[in-house]
Amino acid sequence: MTERLVKYRFPNIKSIMIGLTLIMGACSTDGPSYQREVLDLKNIDFSMDAELFYRSATQKSNLNVDSKKQFVEVFNLTNGWSTFEVKKFSIKDIVAKFDEVIFNRVNAITGNDGKFKLVNAQAELTGVELNNLYKDLNAGFGDPIKVDSVAGSTYTRMYRYTWEGKEQVLQIVSIFNPARPERLEQINARIPDKDLRIVNERPSISLFICKKSSMDAILDLDLVDGDWVKFKY
């Protein structure tokens, strides 16, 4: 009778173990996924595993013309660090938000632990929309700790506004001055050469969010390519 009882119970125990394994496997991959959930930039989790986060976006099939998925390419840097850079996207995409401001692509730099260190969220914003983002950052983090600008061309400048939070440093980079709700016609009115006037009413802006404890390591990377060079501190 004892032998029969053991034989009867064993399949049930095995089924339970298999069920637990499946549950644990599902939990291990649980978490936000790029373009599937809208990333909350105001409360970004730097402990996210970037490879898992971008996994569905790094598939070569995303490059197909009929695919609505973004394509993200991974580049290896020094000391095991990497960049995740969006190479295909639509300006209509919504992948991230900061309060009510929408971003259509998110690039990232990760450390040798595979976790986020620096995020570059990008969007095409009017001067008024950019000013709204500036107000949101002021409301959440106080006045900017640093403001500077450099010549972008003969008649335009690249503005850089930096805020500091408890665990992150945030920075806006744009040809519009974030502190003023500038309109395109106001900027073009200051450019006498018609051929040099700005055509795009919504130029691309970058919102950088850096993990504060990784700032020195980020600056030591000496990035020279793409939009990463815009990040300064």
Salt bridges, closest charged atoms under 4 A:
GLU3 OE2 - LYS7 NZ 3.56
GLU85 OE1 - LYS87 NZ 3.29
ASP99 OD1 - LYS42 NZ 3.20
ASP113 OD2 - LYS117 NZ 3.08
GLU124 OE2 - ARG105 NH2 3.08
GLU129 OE1 - ARG202 NH1 2.66
ASP148 OD2 - ARG160 NH1 2.59
GLU164 OE2 - LYS212 NZ 3.06
GLU182 OE2 - ARG180 NH2 3.81
GLU182 OE2 - ARG190 NH2 3.26
ASP227 OD1 - LYS230 NZ 3.07
